[in-house]
């Protein structure tokens, strides 16, 4: 185990706790010496302070990855700045702790990293999803037969997603399964590693889907449109079309139907149509009220006398 920390009291404390847990520990106090120790000792894991004399811890990690050295790296930093933490993870770091930190938590995280690097005992079977192939036993990953260069954390993250294709994992679940702890404040770690993983998957990057407000899932083309996992958009429900209404709130269609059915009326409220029918049916009368038609009939019958 290599610890690179320029503050000697912190370095001694970390060495003490790691030694109690059974690790052999080598300590360096500046960046240049630390990088030389990495290349010479090939440690099982590295604990790197970010702010170091000479080379910063992030630069040591970057050069390790350039050399093809994927030894698990935990960063220690006094900088409580999200940008610094994200940068460390993007340069290949596997985890980080912000000072002041718990030495016991540091040891637990180192142990979790080493367990993941050793590979899961019950997950040695080959896993495939679309063009992605994963061999947990040999820690190999490929896309369309092209080998991928993944960190230990990226590999374990991909392996966990591929263990249950289509299943949506929350960030807290991924933290617990891959990092060995679940703290809401650390969920940004998951987002950074997912972004790095997608960048390396290139053409298969869209198979790692973000479920907004929930977490992540791995899906192939066949399940990408499954409504059970396509939760990015809100479900659309059919709604009945409300009838148009006039200013009084009465249905225009119903009002028109009622208008068609009801007969037209005059100013007195009497049906015009009925009034016309009654007028046609009733005989005309003179000023005395006698039917004109009847009076004419009576005159004709008498022979039409003069006055």
URTALIN-V381373 format. One record per backbone hydrogen bond with DSSP energy under -1.0 kcal/mol. NH is the residue of the N-H (numbers start at 1). CO is the residue of the C=O. If there is no record, write none. Layout:
nh=(NH	NH)
co=(CO	CO)
This chain:
nh=(2	3	4	5	11	12	13	14	15	16	17	18	19	20	21	22	23	26	28	31	34	35	36	37	38	39	40	41	42	46	47	48	49	50	52	55	57	60	61	62	63	64	65	66	67	68	69	74	75	76	77	85	86	87	88	89	90	91	92	93	94	95	97	99	106	107	108	109	110	111	112	113	114	115	116	117	118	127	129	132	133	134	135	140	142	143	144	146	148	155	156	157	158	159	160	161	162	166	167	169	174	175	176	177	178	179	180	181	186	187	189	191	192	193	194	195	196	197	198	199	200	201	204	205	207	208	209	211	214	215	216	217	219	226	229	230	231	246	249	252	255	256	257	258	259	260	261	262	266	269	272	275	276	277	278	279	280	281	282	286	289	292	295	296	297	298	299	300	301	302	304)
co=(45	26	47	28	7	8	9	10	11	12	13	14	15	16	17	19	18	1	3	53	30	31	32	33	34	35	36	37	38	72	2	74	4	76	50	53	50	56	57	58	59	60	61	62	63	65	64	46	95	48	97	81	82	83	84	85	86	87	89	88	73	73	75	77	102	103	104	105	106	107	108	109	110	111	112	113	114	134	132	129	142	127	140	135	133	146	131	143	141	151	152	153	154	155	156	157	158	218	164	216	170	171	172	173	174	175	175	175	183	184	186	187	188	189	190	191	192	193	194	195	196	197	201	202	204	205	217	215	211	211	169	209	207	223	226	226	229	250	246	244	251	252	253	254	255	256	257	258	270	266	264	271	272	273	274	275	276	277	278	290	286	284	291	292	293	294	295	296	297	298	299)
